[in-house]
């Protein structure tokens, strides 16, 4: 295999330059130099991109605003300058062979700041040339001025059509969905590309040791402080050239690069509070007696009071999570410090960064547990006292070298060291949320509650276990991760550019769980001691090679031809060692009496070839046609190759003569694109397989076999086709920028986990088939405006909106030509004509017929049939970002408010508690409103139950981010011996406005397509103070 | 200039074409080669050894549907009076209350596991027939597993359940059948097992006795009591086909769910809500066949269950790795006793029962002491009650109580109200009326299945 790989790479390396060298002669070339400054201030502008149109030549200005373009062919050219925050400018220049020409630029500031160059699969490209919308997040400025703690925060409510549910515990990952749910059975996660290579971003966390649902995220390993910008490529219309796996969008990360000039140091320190201000459920108790036994105390449910079988004597309630004695909620903290240095010459530039981060989540041993452990002489370990924490170090070195006028090279390297831990939480009998919410509603002995646990510990209102035992289960994850990439840009002749990206993302991960002997919750064999040590190596290698030839056959026509290949090789290896029944003091699996080992391998490889042709007509009409073809190791044996075409148009209509010249309208651009992309099947989905088992027969452990996957030789990737059309316009003296987009995305050959009815007796419960079709369509809009711009008061406002409609078009037909029936789950169904993951429920009705203020079982009626109850994903999302600049921009106050609505969220927590515990509000609170009583009756007490009342209509607003930035006065900066800086006070997740009766509309664990609200944390609030200094 | 560019573009096109040719299938096949060691290819298992390994896999499935999983032995006992839920999970609570929802996840697993046992047995039969046809008792054992799973399905679930097949790798969905039809299918499979295990060696004998006892049981289910007695007559009382366990090869789930997880507690005839009508006092009777620790009311010495509110009662029969009889000679004698009962020979029935009590009997990990003889029932109706109570103690948590209560309705003319637990349910509400399990909602993915034909016993 190695020889084949070598042959392929050599053929690529030789073939592409050969295209260039095929030129019989080269025109004589010369140099263009100049300086770029800001028109008003005369300040030198760094990082201005200077481009020779119609060629592959470009450069970037240094710290003095100077640039040099070498190898410019003799003749007349147009030079374009682009920089964020300034209006693009073009100038003609005529150069004579062998001579140097000077050309300076003075750029006008743009009123509304927009990113003008974006990164595409074929290289950097002007935004106006693209037929699709691309959302850009300017990270470098945002991390200094906003409460950004991890990568998920960078995306939350930042781009229309990008829905993020942030992780709700320290170290937990965010769930990201772009333009709806496209896949029924495969991941709907976007892919991530960092500095040109694929980055591991799997949300399923294979091999992670479960704590109940919350899982760490590899995406959050990436340090936001090292990122320059993020571009969100939203769907197949734009992501075609990223190939199989890109149908759910691509998140392109560009890290910071060095800037020519003196070394500029940037240091920062941040300190803050992490607090959990969510309202967790109160447990209620109605104490009473049966009519026949007045001296025997018992609990009463409201229904029993209603039917007279229980008579109320008293009521009580307890909220474990707000009582100082019992609550495990205690503010945590966050500390981060880092230093970055950037500089170099025009030939070699560097960016070096180091960052230390420590976050302790808002959970701790409560007072009662400290008391308990002290009383039995058990020393409290830090891990028990603070069971949720994260320690991270990130080091990055990026070097860019202009080896010669035709060759640029860059190397990016990032090493991350991470250690984090999570407590037992979520959907888990050992979960502290579980044990804190299913208790009796009082602290001492009472009906059905002794108040003393099986270890003799006072429970004080907790159910079976208290944090003293629960937090003794230590679950940690250690990560050593290296991301390295190298990019080579070679411009052998002026109109040809070749680029090679090679990179690796390697993660060594160690997941560990320990229950020492005679510790942890007294459940099952926990206290006999157990250790589990899972060691995983995850590695992704990317190799890209492409060449672009620029060609201007006419003055009005520019052509750009690109061809390339991509190879992505993903490999995951894992060993899992477990040992249980540990002797006292033992801490490793090897010490266990009962050993158990496991291993796992995941392999997935993709090879793609693509070609793209772009035409620019009069620099205002841009047409693109492209195709990519992929082969993938996960395709079925009867399916070899997939083709993805793409077409795009971008037309700056306002530059056309026929376009009406309106005073208020600056620029109007129409854009449209069509493209296809895919999502690859799981690595082993196509193969029929057996699995090995161990059983015991006649007191001997013996190995056996049984069938596992059924396999599917016809398996091919999902094919998503997307059409989008929209426009961008600048209005009112460029004070208002408005973008609107309509998209329509259809996933065909949708890979569907067709449920196999149990009577077939298969080990797998489903088979993955290319059956269905799913459509997402919707609108996205973005208004960015500078409402007021005075010296001492400026006001900018950005509003983004998106609306999504989703429909499962068909589930297809099976091999026998029969229509595949709907996929039926208990509350979620996949039914053609309805949205994916739609809620299907038995409806119920109620009335307090006897007006006694109580809902009796007889007063609730539940339908026998199931009906569609609504979407389970938000349809409408709105984001408002306001910024006020005061005192000549010395002080800035900004706030981000976001909104989601148009869906029903399963309040699984309340549903669970009111169905399975004794003290939920809806069944045991005498003040519970009738509608809450009714939904509990329908969910618990009637013969055929329904959770419909717990699928709540969602419509909520959140004050997501608020920050106050003070730019240091020069004298203050001097006192700190710095050249400048700022102080930022920032707050995150300040307040949510909602009628939702659960913990929070964004309470969630895991990253599945349907939100998991069961016994999980709500989002914490952050309050941080950050000092940024430059030297 | 233009001609140069044209040439370059032609060269680029040629280069691309050359590249495409170069990147031929052999190269890309190598690039995309991803052999996963986790996968066992069926083609690598086409031999006698693998056929035997598939047989072992099917036997493991049999263990899963008996004492090795939360299956009919446990959930059936919860639906009746053998077990009570000391859990917070609604799936177990609603089963205990006899109002099982069609979305019940635990029942869904039980249902799926029973069919998995069928399918594994069929896969093993296919492989054994092809690669290792002798000894034929191996095939007989697979027919026994197949029949046992089918019998348990019909004893546990509603009428109208389908039997589908995926043993060749292709799913072929079956049509709904009555439980009597499924009993007939199981009977045929037990007959096949008997035919194939006629050899005299110990393994064949074990298979033969297992099939005989199970045949007797299914004949009882089919109301053919005399035939049942004939079928089991050659099985010695000491015979046991046991499920065995080990720390590394799987735990006894009766222990795991009761003693370890405390989610299940031994049933009794009363609890904090008072008397449970029709329920046998398994815990408070202190019968040596159901040794237990704990009380249903007051302060239980075993403490509280997992829900921290239900009095916990530990069954002392089974430890973590203790063996559990799947079928036994005791079962054979009880079948013979019931045949006598059905023939109105109450005295004969009593003699059979007392004969069992008169000698120590093995229940797997424990042996019973000699017990005093049972008094003669006053009439046939009392004889019926006596027999089923006595059988309940002998077969505690071995998957026989649910079909016995069903047969009391179906074959002995009693009503659901007279045989199943009734009254106030200790976790709220009343005991409802389920006498079997519904086919769970995911069976709706079988286009031939719409709903249970009926939920009657």
Interface residues (C-beta under 8 A of the other chain):
Chain A: X1 X4 X5 X7 X8 X11 X12 X15 X16 X18 X19 X20 X22 X23 X24 X25 X27 X298 X301 X303 X304 X309 X429 X438 X439 X440 X448 X449 X450 X453 X454 X459 X463 X464 X495 X496 X523 X524 X525 X547 X549 X551 X553 X561 X563 X565 X567 X593 X594 X595 X596 X599 X600 X601 X602 X603 X604 X605 X606 X607 X609 X611 X631 X632 X633 X634 X683 X684 X687 X688 X689 X690 X691 X692 X693 X694 X695 X696 X697 X698 X699 X701 X702 X703 X704 X705 X706 X707 X708 X710 X711 X754 X755 X756 X757 X758 X759 X760 X761 X762 X763 X765 X767 X818 X821 X823 X824 X825 X826 X857 X915 X916 X917 X918 X940 X941 X943 X944 X945
Chain B: X1 X2 X4 X5 X7 X8 X9 X11 X12 X15 X16 X18 X19 X20 X22 X23 X26 X27 X28 X30 X31 X32 X33 X34 X35 X36 X37 X38 X39 X40 X41 X42 X45 X50 X53 X54 X55 X56 X57 X58 X59 X60 X61 X63 X88 X89 X90 X93 X99 X101 X103 X108 X111 X112 X115 X116 X117 X118 X119 X120 X122 X123 X161 X162 X163 X164 X165 X166 X167 X169 X170 X171 X172 X173 X174 X244 X245 X246 X247 X248 X249 X250 X256 X260 X261 X272 X299 X303 X304 X306 X307 X308 X309 X323 X424 X428 X429 X432 X440 X441 X442 X443 X444 X445 X446 X447 X449
